[in-house]
């Protein structure tokens, strides 16, 4: 990560984290809408366009990576920045580039971390119910269930994720791949962040296994439509691979735990 100071960028108890890669067309609108919910930190994951500059101009703090490392790594960077305030590194954050500067709010660190995708634009403001669910103490992680949207779900990837979560935890996920999630800081620190597009499935599985409360909350959030060209098909294939790898890794962890208990 480039050595940009991230001290005092929060203004309340909610830090909105937006991982972004080549999103110059949408990032400014997303940042402005997200700012209605809390302080905004954009993690620019090696973009080749003006994403970082436009995010700053829209009012966000920005951490930038010189190369694309994937969504999971970008999310881990943000959590590591918050953890760095106290100098504590325990927990599950698995990012090896922890910013040196501290992250603090006026009166303390952020208590909630709201992860939002960079392409939500104005609809990002509609993530408020996720924050409310966590603030109220109803759950430790609130996951957005968006309305049906053409091109918004890749059926075979969704089925893989839903079936895997059910098999590993018993939880029936309506939106297993939703990237819009609000977590308590404790929950965000308790897990490791799986690589790339496997991160959401891994978050759900790991938190449920650790005894944290997970809830799904309806929210009117709208994504860019993926499409059906070869780029979209390649994206789906990569997403399927990442989800499969995350589930496979979670399955191996469970198998090792069972073997230890049987000894």
Secondary structure, DSSP 8 states (H G I E B T S, - for coil): ------TT---SSEEEEEEESS-TTTHHHHHHHHTTTSEEEEEEES-SSSHHHHHHHTT-EEEEESS---HHHHHHHHHHHHHTTTT---SS---S---SS---BTTBS-SEEEEEETT-GGGGGGGHHHHHHHHTTS-SEEEEE----TTS--HHHHHHHHHHHHHHH----SSTT---EEEEHHHHHSS---SGGGHHHHHHHHHHHTT--EEEEE---------SSHHHHHHHHHHHHHHHHHHHHHHHHHHHHHHHHH-
